[in-house]
Amino acid sequence: MPVELIPCLVYLVLALALGLAPAALSTRSVAGYVAGDRTLNTLLLYFVLGAAVFSSFAFLGGPGWAYSRGAAAFYILTYGTFGMIPFYFLGPRARRIGARLGYYTQAELVGHRFDSRALQVSVALLSIAALVPYLTLQIKGVGYILAVASHGLLPEWAGALLAYGMVTVYVLYSGMLGVSWTAVFMGFAMMIIGWLFGLYLPWKFYGGVENLFQALAAGPHAAMLVPPGLDGTGRPWDWWGYSSAILVSVIGFCCWPHFFMRSMAAKDDRAIKLMVVLYPTLQVFMVPVLIIGFTAVLAFPGVHPADTVLPFMLQHAGLSPWLVGLASAGTLAASMHTGDAIMHAAGTVGVRDGLLPWWPRPLDDHRQRLLIRVLIVGITAVAYYFAVVSRQSLVSLLLGSYGGVAQIFPTLIATFYWKRATAAGATAGLFGGILVNCLFLFFPAWRPVPLHEGIYGLTANVLLLVTVSLLTRPTDATRLEAFSEPGWD
């Protein structure tokens, strides 16, 4: 067995054990499986929501962008810092209303607010459609890393199957608490490993971080250090694309189902607000990860695809096999840190919002848990298939998903803050925004200016939401009472 594979296998066993351990602490209710009985404190929220950023995207896509696009990768630091701000306001409100009504997902809140099963199901389907490529990204990352660590003994498909087979076991068995406990362990592991290699690799090849950037600035790649960096073809990226990518990511950040659902699991409003205040500190972790990508620009030119630059460096940098294994384990932590949360959320949304609104009779907790578990397996299998056959860039997968999931944001604002919004307006805005987003995603040459397609979608979304709502009958006042809090206009 290759030495590099040993730390990875040890890590997988520890993660599995830790994921299974809290099952005995959770009740057998849906509240226990889906929301950890609404007991998550600030520390657990901090690391669980860290999964919204620190994934295969961080350890593979982030260095890949720094390697191929330079300063363009700094958009990750920006949206990660500001993306949590809307959650400071939306999270506590969602927690209070969700606890009163017995809800666990954003689609349930939207469906109740607008008295529309169709809108609830639509939000659920959009959520799952965005989560599948996000989960695909995580599984692809695991396949990359285990193939490298095993020297090809485990091909990408087998490595991904091994790692996510273990993830599936503890998510099925322990639910929300399993996801939370492993998040803390994985979060510490990848932070330590990220800083270790973010400082060691520049020292090994250049004598330090300062020397690295001086070498870049003095060479033919100096343009990579000039914001906003390069586009996907190697030409300077324009500020339209850079700024709009940040804006869409900030807007879509808290709309991710696996992110938003955690507000329902918080033990109180203070836990959410304190987590939001502390959350930007997690961006410090991204600094060494991006430095790894910059380190490879001169040391390892011509790596393709760019997302594989970290595995490539591990293979060719002349590192100790134990160091390679440690770096590989950190990347596994980043992937699994997000993947388990996505799987759990996708299964919950699919059942609570996709099936229950149309189910002919109420389902008890046992049957709901069973259906959620079955759907988790099904969605993971679909994502695994796409991970094995797809050759799409990891960052492209994530950015494409953000444009779609960001279309939920205007609906959420209307749900919590605008009494005059109607089901017809919310539905028209959501579908109009998705249509426009997809139009400019598939036909980028049609964009009047090179903004992210999600911005065009959001513009159409808001216009339709407001216009159609004002032209249709207001929602019944009785239904709005459950949402009546300070901030309604």
Steps between C-alpha positions, in 0.01 A plus 500: 500500500640847413604693810304804376177304526539414870412848643199511267369165619560592865312824446207320332469255790510782758239700309273197478533427872436861595203521264340192649565592866225762556217279372422391856456863609233586244134420539335277240281789387525697178613796712791293629607368162449820298577775752688335787200577723576871443800493737797624293716755682729767354803270468309232310333759275839661431646178365185359342446820304870507419408213269328757277846623398764245592449210266673343202452847354736637766780242475478433125300774328656782704864406427393426141372855454808652666717288269315580178332837569708667769334785689158387373509243781473781756128515427473195728629698798263787427175311465589273791541806722182681397276206408395435859359849562144426374489198729534728804148622423342201325637224724347597836166582339495165321588321824218661697235446234621150424480403868145640527375320188710182528694564178860413408557633146473830316253351252262411784506861619444631147216256437321596822551875453354498149253214555640329193600137479618557144738777609630285786573213262658739248743635760578143602570389143722804437684425824567139405596599144765733647614252766570214260788678315627627835511142631653389170780748563576340837501146363726598209745650748517184707561295187789726396671479836470129574621416148813706567555373852467137389724543191210385286425195714162660563373653175290812535171312489610254769641766732184705476290192564702405809495844662139584426388152591627577851341845497168349397513253790535760774258748339236227476562387856557824694342779297561859608708425808730272299552779248568748781750293697703408194495865386697609808758223455533558125513878543798489737676238286483695176592834663817355651597317182418801281731729695772237518523461123417861419818602680719195432466482121602866434793449736607181320496652149571871559631541852178656629171665407657842434752351259220314322307816416815692411584227249149514354505878475835497321412230248267452202205429728493841669156573349356227722564720804310798358136498617259370391732240348444293186191351342468136400685557170808665649398857413446770766165450674276805495359664811146428381554126528708514818264727695183327385644158589555630853152654518322186381701289743416732792130496414489127445715413802225466762248357251673164481261251664774328700596845629156648567374187676759545773307800629223254591751292697638790709413501866427875511536830311823591681675188369422604143598866540826422680587247231443763229732744679773237533459345157732734301792364703464178302621685190846512653520129416459574129816712489750209518283292266526770230873536566537132408356577156730799448798285602441268204486771230877508444593169660255283299385674180252340262291291743160426347229506618593768751280342769753216524796723581507404869499123432762560228725686745463224755620251238793700363623730777734244654317507834516233766230238436364570847463870418321412176266276694435773756416752226274247334317439828443876536342512158278205588389695808408800285290289264324292763446809717260630237381179338332356807309824560383510138384138507309553823336820373410360158325198649312715750388755241399229255270332750371794707441725199488275198290209626304594813299787343350247256491192724141379543525458879724616787821305553634413844858576599623148428378505138631853443846401623492192279405700191768760572762226524386339175515835322847573641626180342330581168629857476852395597493232230401759238777738611750213499408415142558857383825517700635197319401602146515882514808702403359839602721740700435488874473878527272514196271246665478712812452834323232351275317368804518837677320676214204265538479481878531881530156525339350385831625816677226744384237243601654474849507877543136519395413213735637677807475870420228585247137431587375612160689225316274234353541140392455599136769766530747270676440224247536732202820650645655163579432340163576818306831536680594138435409530132706816449791355700504186286465701179815701565680199646464304177525800266758730663551697178148641541588688820492880442794533742709211635323467835448166668182342364356492852483881507277504193287231658465692826403819316221321316404321822451817704314682221255214455457443874410863567290558188292183517451531878359852464266382224361201692289455810691528832559192714237439768589694816435200724770298326752780552456506878759224552757723323403822678817632660677836512609589148175436315389795288 
